[in-house]
């Protein structure tokens, strides 16, 4: 239903993705690149955290503070897809 910026730190910020029926094994697509929620590697720079069925947190580590446009989308294991959201953020 929406995407907003959350907590900001020195080298990353949180992108809050809100919707319905998210699953622990959902996949986040960022400009078509797949990021799995359930198989997060602790050594990965970008992290995705499942909060509950209505919220997912994407920890984004931008290379610089320049605003960029990118698309985010959630795909559930059963094939359900959220609409693609255009985001403007670092």
N, C-alpha and C positions, 0 to 999 in steps of 0.2 A: 504493500500500500504506500510505501514511501522510503526514502533514503535521506539520512541527515548526518551531519558531522557531530561527533561526540567529543569525548575527552581528547585533549591535545597534549603531547609530551614533546621533549626536545627533538627526537628523531622519528616520531611516528604520531599518527592520530587514529582514532577509532571512527569507523563509518558504521552507523547504526542502520540496519536493514529491517524494516518492519513489514509484516504481512500476516498470512494465515496458513496454517497447516504445514509449517516447516517441519522437517524430520531430522533426527540426529545424523542420518546418513545422506542429507541433502548435499548438493554440490553448488558452489558459488562460481559463476562465470564472470570474469572481469575482462572485458574486451575479447571474449571468446576463450580466454585461458581458464582452464578448470582448476579449481581449488577445492579439495575435498574437506568437509568438516570432520568426518569421522576418522580420517587417517592423517591428522596433522602431525607433521614431523617437527619435533622441538627445535631443530636446527634451521628450519625454514624461516626466512626473513619475514614474509607475510604470514599472518595467522588468521584463522577463521574460527570463531567460537559460537557454538549453538547455546543460546540462553534458554529459550523455550519455543513452543510452536508458533510464536508470533514475533520472535526477535532473534537476529543473528548479528554478531559483531565482527567486522572485518578490520583487523589491525593493519593499517597501510603504512608502509615506509617509503615515502617519496624521496627521490634523489635530490630534488630541489623544491623550493616553495612556490614556483610558478604554477598558476592554475592550469589544469589540464581537463579535457573532456574525455570521459570514458563511460562505458556501459556496464551495468551490473545486472545479473539475472540469477535466480535460484531455480534449480532443477531438482525435484524430488526423485527418489529411487524408483517410484512407480510411473515416472514419465511426466508427471504434472510439471508445468513450467509457469513461472511468474512472468509478467510482462518485463521487457527490458527497460531499465531506468537509465536515463542519461544523467551523469553526475559531473559537476564542475567543482574540482577540488585539487589540492596539490598532488 
